[in-house]
């Protein structure tokens, strides 16, 4: 098992937080259908509401919890989500945390879902660990049938020089980066306070729509991404994560773009889009290399490509994505995935079944339909 970093201590070092546990992310999700709760988590699993008096204890950590409401004809129910925390996959501890959180959450909360950032070197090791958790009868906590965050990723350490990073890539990746530069592809980044932002953001979203139609991918509304960039501009978020939009352009054509998050804990490639023009110019490689170099300058210790297939199986529908992201020389990480603690058993069973159907519909049926 890999050690995935330290859960942020409440001693003023907010830069140590994973971005999904920051106030920045909680505020952003609150603007898009969720409600944020913020707690202090102690080593024994007890929690207390976060305030100015209790957030400086050296042995305690921030715990950000997001809650979403679903309204039915005669009632309403809620789900709670704890992204990228706690930093362990001990089901008994997670159940203890859930029991202590329950009193602070809405009455009809169906379950609390956790995404512990516990990683393994191979998918096989991870799958064996998940099976052991699945057969643990000493707790109500269980591996979820659907993961919220991508459990498999590749993370590139940035403690090397740019020349060393290039040398660690596959040779074809270095070639494609240089080809893109040689052919005149230009990469620029924009934040939401840039005078050209409205124009370039429209160009990016047009690429997003092309990507969705081509690959059968569903995206959020345009306003979702624009709000993220607005909140992450330097003038608003000087001490928190910064969100940048990168665009690759050749002559008058916008070819591809990515949205990347930078903070002191990590840089994360969040979203990507590409058009159908001049794909032979390899703009995606130069986009990533530019963002990687900027992440080093920003002071990020690592660059997370955020989501790959679990293995290099050639028959996987996203095999090309696996090859692309792993070719930059990062370390593969296979996380344990989401863990649920049901609070209302009957409702949880119904919700879980509906969630499986929804996942099948989007990942299998719609993709095949669009592919035809």
C-alpha positions in Angstrom: 0.0 0.0 0.0 1.2 3.5 -0.8 1.2 6.3 1.7 -0.9 9.1 0.1 0.2 12.1 2.1 -0.7 13.7 5.3 -4.3 14.8 6.1 -4.1 18.5 6.8 -3.3 19.6 10.3 -5.2 22.6 11.6 -2.1 24.7 12.3 -2.6 27.3 9.5 -1.1 25.0 6.8 -4.1 25.0 4.5 -1.8 24.4 1.6 -1.5 20.8 2.8 -5.2 20.1 2.1 -6.3 18.2 -0.9 -8.3 20.5 -3.0 -11.6 18.6 -2.5 -11.3 19.2 1.2 -10.7 23.0 0.9 -13.2 25.7 1.8 -12.8 26.8 -1.8 -14.2 23.6 -3.2 -17.0 23.4 -0.5 -18.1 27.0 -1.4 -18.1 26.2 -5.1 -20.2 23.0 -4.6 -22.6 25.0 -2.4 -23.3 27.2 -5.3 -24.3 24.1 -7.4 -26.8 22.2 -5.3 -24.9 21.1 -2.2 -24.7 22.4 1.3 -21.4 22.6 3.1 -20.6 21.5 6.7 -17.2 21.9 8.2 -15.9 19.9 11.2 -12.8 19.2 13.3 -11.9 15.6 13.3 -10.0 14.1 16.3 -7.8 11.0 16.1 -10.4 8.9 18.0 -13.1 9.7 15.4 -15.0 12.3 17.3 -16.1 15.5 15.5 -17.0 19.0 16.5 -18.3 21.9 14.5 -15.5 24.0 13.2 -15.0 27.5 14.7 -12.3 30.0 15.4 -11.5 28.5 18.8 -11.0 24.8 17.9 -9.2 24.9 14.6 -5.7 25.3 15.8 -5.3 22.1 17.8 -2.2 20.3 16.4 -3.7 16.8 16.6 -6.9 17.6 14.8 -7.9 17.9 11.1 -10.4 19.7 9.0 -13.3 17.5 7.7 -15.3 19.0 4.9 -18.7 17.4 4.4 -21.1 18.1 1.5 -24.9 17.4 1.8 -27.4 17.3 -1.1 -31.2 17.4 -0.8 -33.6 15.4 -3.0 -37.2 16.4 -2.9 -40.0 13.9 -3.5 -43.7 14.5 -3.7 -44.4 14.0 0.0 -41.0 14.1 1.6 -37.3 14.8 1.1 -34.1 12.9 1.7 -30.4 13.8 1.8 -27.1 12.2 1.0 -23.8 13.2 2.6 -20.4 13.1 1.0 -16.9 13.4 2.4 -14.5 13.8 -0.5 -10.9 12.5 -0.2 -11.1 11.8 3.6 -10.2 10.4 6.0 -6.7 9.1 5.2 -7.4 5.6 6.2 -9.6 2.7 5.0 -10.4 1.3 8.5 -14.1 0.6 8.3 -14.6 0.7 12.0 -13.0 4.1 12.2 -15.1 5.4 9.3 -18.3 4.1 11.0 -17.3 5.8 14.2 -16.8 9.1 12.3 -20.2 8.6 10.7 -22.0 8.0 14.0 -20.5 11.2 15.3 -21.4 13.2 12.2 -25.0 11.9 12.1 -26.3 14.3 14.8 -25.2 17.3 12.8 -26.8 16.2 9.5 -30.4 16.5 8.3 -32.8 13.9 9.8 -33.5 12.0 6.6 -29.8 11.5 5.5 -29.7 8.2 3.7 -26.0 7.5 3.9 -22.6 9.1 4.3 -20.1 8.4 1.5 -16.4 8.7 2.1 -13.5 8.7 -0.5 -10.4 7.8 1.5 -7.3 8.7 -0.5 -5.7 5.3 0.3 -3.7 4.1 -2.7 -2.1 0.9 -4.0 0.6 0.3 -6.5 -1.5 -2.1 -8.6 -5.2 -2.5 -9.4 -4.9 -6.2 -8.3 -3.7 -5.2 -4.8 -6.5 -2.6 -4.5 -9.2 -5.1 -5.7 -8.0 -7.6 -3.1 -8.2 -5.0 -0.4 -11.7 -4.0 -1.5 -12.8 -7.6 -1.3 -11.6 -7.9 2.2 -13.5 -4.7 3.2 -16.6 -6.1 1.4 -16.5 -9.2 3.6 -16.0 -7.3 6.9 -19.1 -8.2 8.9 -18.1 -6.2 12.0 -19.3 -2.8 10.6 -22.1 -1.3 8.5 -19.5 0.5 6.4 -19.0 -1.1 3.0 -17.4 -0.3 -0.4 -19.9 1.6 -2.5 -21.1 0.2 -5.8 -20.3 3.5 -7.6 -17.2 5.7 -7.0 -17.6 9.5 -7.0 -13.9 10.3 -7.7 -11.9 8.3 -10.2 -10.1 5.7 -8.1 -7.3 5.1 -10.6 -4.9 7.9 -11.6 -1.3 8.7 -12.4 0.6 11.3 -10.4 3.7 13.0 -11.6 6.2 14.1 -9.0 7.6 17.5 -9.7 10.7 17.4 -7.6 12.9 17.0 -10.7 14.2 19.5 -13.3 12.2 19.9 -16.5 15.0 18.1 -18.4 14.6 15.2 -16.0 10.9 15.1 -16.4 11.2 15.1 -20.1 13.7 12.3 -19.9 11.3 10.2 -17.8 8.6 10.4 -20.4 8.1 7.8 -23.2 10.2 8.9 -26.2 7.1 9.3 -28.3 5.7 11.8 -25.8 8.9 13.9 -26.0 8.7 13.7 -29.8 5.0 14.8 -29.9 5.7 17.8 -27.6 8.5 18.9 -29.9 6.5 18.2 -33.0 3.7 20.4 -31.7 6.1 23.2 -30.9 7.8 22.9 -34.3 4.6 23.0 -36.2 3.7 26.3 -34.6 1.1 25.3 -32.0 0.8 28.0 -29.3 -0.4 27.3 -25.8 -1.6 30.1 -23.6 -3.3 30.1 -20.2 -6.1 32.4 -19.0 -7.7 33.1 -15.7 -11.1 34.7 -15.4 -9.7 38.2 -14.8 -8.0 38.1 -18.2 -9.5 40.6 -20.7 -9.8 37.9 -23.3 -11.5 35.4 -20.9 -15.1 35.6 -22.3 -13.9 35.0 -25.8 -11.5 32.1 -25.1 -13.9 30.5 -22.6 -16.5 30.3 -25.4 -13.9 28.7 -27.6 -13.1 26.2 -24.9 -16.8 25.3 -24.4 -17.3 24.8 -28.1 -14.4 22.2 -28.0 -16.1 20.7 -24.9 -19.3 20.2 -26.9 -17.4 18.6 -29.8 -15.7 16.3 -27.3 -19.1 15.3 -25.8 -20.6 14.4 -29.1 -17.6 12.5 -30.3 -16.9 10.5 -27.2 -20.3 10.2 -25.7 -19.4 12.1 -22.5 -21.9 14.1 -20.5 -20.8 17.5 -19.0 -22.1 20.0 -16.6 -23.8 23.2 -17.8 -21.5 25.9 -19.2 -22.2 28.1 -16.1 -20.6 25.4 -13.9 -17.2 25.6 -15.5 -17.4 29.4 -15.8 -18.2 29.8 -12.1 -15.2 27.5 -11.2 -12.9 29.7 -13.2 -14.4 32.9 -11.7 -13.9 31.6 -8.2 -10.3 30.5 -9.0 -9.0 33.7 -10.4 -6.0 35.2 -8.6 -7.7 38.4 -7.6 -10.4 36.4 -5.7 -8.5 33.4 -4.5 -5.0 34.7 -3.6 -4.4 32.1 -0.9 -6.5 29.2 -2.2 -6.5 27.1 -5.4 -6.1 28.9 -8.7 -7.9 27.7 -11.7 -6.4 28.2 -15.2 -7.8 27.6 -18.6 -5.2 26.5 -21.2 -5.9 26.6 -24.9 -3.8 25.3 -27.8 -4.1 27.3 -31.0 -2.7 27.0 -34.5 -3.0 29.9 -36.8 -6.7 30.9 -36.4 -7.9 27.5 -35.1 -8.4 26.5 -31.5 -7.5 22.9 -31.3 -7.8 21.8 -27.6 -8.0 23.0 -24.1 -7.7 21.9 -20.4 -8.8 23.3 -17.1 -6.2 22.8 -14.4 -6.2 23.5 -10.6 -3.1 24.7 -8.8 -2.6 24.8 -5.0 0.3 24.2 -2.6 -0.8 20.6 -2.1 -1.1 19.6 -5.7 -1.9 20.5 -9.3 -4.8 18.6 -10.8 -5.9 18.2 -14.4 -9.6 18.6 -14.0 -11.2 18.8 -17.5 -10.1 18.5 -21.1 -11.6 19.1 -24.5 -10.4 18.8 -28.1 -11.7 19.5 -31.5 -11.5 17.5 -34.7 -9.2 19.9 -36.6 -5.4 19.3 -37.0 -5.2 16.5 -34.5 -2.0 15.4 -36.2 -0.3 18.5 -34.6 -0.5 16.8 -31.1 -1.8 19.8 -29.2 -2.8 17.7 -26.1 0.8 16.8 -25.4 2.0 20.4 -25.5 -1.0 21.5 -23.3 -0.1 19.0 -20.6 3.6 19.8 -20.8 2.9 23.5 -20.4 0.7 22.9 -17.4 3.2 20.6 -15.8 6.0 23.3 -16.1 3.6 25.9 -14.7 2.8 23.6 -11.8 6.5 23.4 -11.0 6.7 27.2 -11.1 3.7 27.5 -8.8 5.3 25.3 -6.2 3.1 22.2 -6.6 4.8 19.1 -5.4 2.9 16.8 -7.8 0.7 16.9 -10.9 -2.4 14.6 -10.8 -3.7 13.5 -14.2 -6.9 12.6 -12.4 -8.5 9.5 -13.8 -7.3 6.5 -15.9 -8.6 3.0 -16.6 -7.5 0.5 -13.9 -5.2 -1.5 -16.2 -3.6 -1.2 -19.6 -6.0 -3.7 -21.1 -6.3 -3.0 -24.8 -10.0 -3.9 -24.9 -10.9 -1.2 -22.4 -12.9 1.5 -24.1 -10.6 4.2 -22.6 -7.3 2.4 -23.4 -6.2 5.4 -25.4 -6.6 7.7 -22.3 -4.6 5.2 -20.2 -1.7 5.4 -22.7 -1.8 9.2 -23.0 -1.8 9.9 -19.3 0.7 7.3 -18.2 3.1 8.2 -21.0 4.2 11.3 -19.1 6.1 9.2 -16.6 4.0 9.5 -13.5 3.3 6.8 -10.9 0.1 4.9 -11.1 -2.1 5.1 -8.0 -5.1 2.8 -7.5 -7.3 4.1 -4.7 -9.6 2.1 -2.5 -12.7 4.0 -3.9 -15.8 5.2 -2.2 -17.1 3.7 1.1 -20.6 4.1 2.3 -22.1 4.1 5.8 -25.9 3.6 5.4 -28.0 5.5 7.9 -31.4 4.5 6.6 -31.2 0.9 5.3 -34.3 0.7 3.1 -33.8 4.0 1.5 -30.1 3.2 1.0 -30.9 0.0 -0.8 -33.3 1.8 -3.2 -30.9 4.6 -3.8 -28.0 2.3 -4.4 -30.0 0.3 -7.0 -31.0 3.5 -8.8 -27.4 4.6 -8.8 -26.3 1.4 -10.4 -28.9 1.8 -13.1 -27.9 5.4 -13.7 -24.2 4.4 -14.0 -25.1 1.7 -16.5 -27.2 4.1 -18.5 -24.5 6.7 -18.9 -21.4 4.6 -19.2 -22.8 1.7 -21.3 -26.1 2.4 -23.1 -25.7 6.1 -24.0 -22.1 5.7 -25.1 -23.0 2.8 -27.4 -26.0 4.8 -28.7 -23.9 7.8 -29.5 -21.2 5.6 -31.0 -23.7 4.4 -33.5 
